[in-house]
Amino acid sequence: MKRNLLKVSFIAALAMANLGLAQEFPIDNLNPRDHRSINAFENPKDTVSTFEKMKVRVGGAFALQFQAIQHENNATPVLNAAGVNTNQLYDIGNNFNLATANLDLDVALYDGVNLHLRTFLSSRHHNETYVKGGYLQINKLDFIKKDFLKDVMKYATIKFGHDEINYGDVHFRRSDNAYVTNNPFVGNYLMDAFATMVFAEVYYRRDGFIGMAGITNGRLNQTANGGTSPSLYAKLGYDKQLNEDLRVRLTGSVYNTAHTQRLDFYDGDRAGSRYYFVMENTAATSSANFRSGQIVPDFKNKLTSFMVNPFVKYKGLEFFGTYENASGRNFAETDRRAWNQYAAELLYRFGNNENLYIAGRYNGVDGKLATGEKVDVTRFNVGGGWFMTKNILTKLEYVNQKYDGYAPNNILYGGKFNGFVLEAAIAF
């Protein structure tokens, strides 16, 4: 089925190109999705308008990996009713992963009003095509009255929809199913604070200052049942190109859920992990065990998270850092548990228009499981990439991940994996 979806998506892209729908033209205040989007965070805020009439820009992304990873553990055998050891690891071969595909629609609805919609045509977790999410972005209120609140909207943006929320800066540098252009590596972070929720956000940006306040119901899958309090989040920061060579950005974010019936904040990426079958047992399947290699703190009822992200770019040299603290609990617990995440990325971009780069990343998490063990997990990535054109990217990385502190009867006891992953991707 997934192969058929990919064929349909490619045929659709070609058909749209022939019809002129996939032509390249700018839409105000939306980031591009090719090489020009490198180190782009929030959508830009520009008062210069190019709007003439409603336009629809059709885009997409395709990604494919070749994986050569080995894993091992020292877990005590645990036998199920059939006598099978559930702690025996899956026999990973060296082979290609599932090809993934996205379909994007960007619409200039009115002067200062844009729509974005992303559909996953093929993803690891879902066999069927489904809508990842979308949002409406308002930079002008001229649809109410010409120049309505012009002095306010010169610096303000209103954004709402059902999509990923703007918590932290890591989600701007992660792979989103087939769209991988902004991620210098193949895998995402160990603790992936990503989920699509119904939300509303208000921004104020002026002279490099960034302020944002948001509200959501904290739910990935929407339902009419009660028992959920509104979740509040905010971001403060500064982002400035100080001179031709130096750009500095620093942001701090907070997210708080007082009470919810189900929270998918650290396990909300339905597209799945890039490292297929790592640390999974012999009964695993690609779609059912789609979070391979990720760390999920199991906060289902309450959560408070903080994230700080510094970013510095001097000529071709880049540094991006992360510190995150999350505390929460699930329904069976009475006390909160805490988890910390640390990450540092160092990159050097060079070549024609910085189309080549080499990079290294350290990512570590430590925290307390619901079962009481204090554990820590570390991951190192080293690799590089080549933008063959502004739309075509290839990456190669070496990954090494180790687990410590897990109980002997846990499949992750003494666990580790390492190896190489090659990724080729197209985005337009």
Salt bridges, closest charged atoms under 4 A:
GLU24 OE2 - ARG36 NH2 3.11
GLU24 OE2 - LYS390 NZ 3.09
ASP34 OD2 - ARG36 NH2 2.79
GLU42 OE2 - LYS235 NZ 3.09
GLU42 OE1 - ARG249 NH2 2.96
ASP104 OD2 - ARG33 NE 3.09
ASP104 OD1 - ARG118 NE 2.69
ASP106 OD2 - ARG33 NH2 2.58
ASP106 OD2 - ARG57 NH2 2.91
ASP106 OD1 - HIS116 ND1 2.80
ASP111 OD2 - LYS140 NZ 3.44
GLU128 OE2 - HIS126 ND1 2.59
ASP142 OD2 - LYS146 NZ 3.63
ASP163 OD1 - LYS132 NZ 3.46
GLU164 OE1 - LYS132 NZ 2.70
GLU164 OE2 - HIS171 ND1 2.71
ASP169 OD1 - LYS235 NZ 2.75
ASP169 OD2 - ARG249 NE 2.88
ASP176 OD2 - ARG118 NH1 2.76
ASP176 OD2 - LYS132 NZ 3.06
ASP176 OD1 - ARG174 NH1 3.77
ASP192 OD2 - ARG174 NH2 2.63
ASP239 OD2 - ARG247 NH2 2.75
ASP239 OD2 - ARG249 NH1 2.91
ASP264 OD1 - ARG262 NE 3.05
ASP264 OD1 - LYS300 NZ 3.90
ASP267 OD2 - LYS300 NZ 2.85
ASP269 OD2 - ARG174 NH2 2.92
GLU318 OE2 - LYS313 NZ 3.44
GLU318 OE2 - ARG349 NE 2.55
GLU333 OE2 - ARG337 NE 2.54
GLU345 OE1 - ARG173 NH2 2.87
GLU345 OE2 - ARG361 NH2 3.10
GLU354 OE1 - LYS313 NZ 3.14
GLU423 OE2 - ARG274 NE 2.94
GLU423 OE1 - LYS395 NZ 3.50
